Amino acid sequence: MKLCTQEDWFPPEDLISKWKSAYPKVDVEQELKKMDTWCESNPTKRKTPKGITKFCNSWLGRCQDTGGASPFASARPKLINGEMRLRDIPVDAKLTDVSWLEDPEEKAMMIEYYLKLRGHYFDGKDLRYASN
């Protein structure tokens, strides 16, 4: 990660191992890539050599608190005047969409299939999970 001193900082492997243990829901390597691009895109907010580990811990802690790195954790399509824009629907929702099915038996069969395959399905408004 680029620091405010223009130096590149790389977390040591033992620190990455600690983070993986402390934040089990988080894909630590992926989040480190996100942090890197964030630092690259925000040069005025880059961290100091002393503050970079606090930055990483805070970032990873927020990810852990919101369910890890799951792309579906907060993905909800936006409604404008009650209508969804296709570009706002998460890709995984598009892949598991059952809203277009008219036959109730066929719809129930597809819901069961998607729940087994992916653990969720899209009903046209929200991702629904097995517990919903």
Secondary structure, 3 states (H helix, E strand, C coil): CECCCCCECCCCHHHHHHHHHHCCCCCHHHHHHHHHHHHHHCHHHCCCCCCHHHHHHHHHHHHHHCCCCCCCCCCCCCEECCEECHHHCCHHHHHCECCCCCCHHHHHHHHHHHHHHHCEEECCCCEEECCC
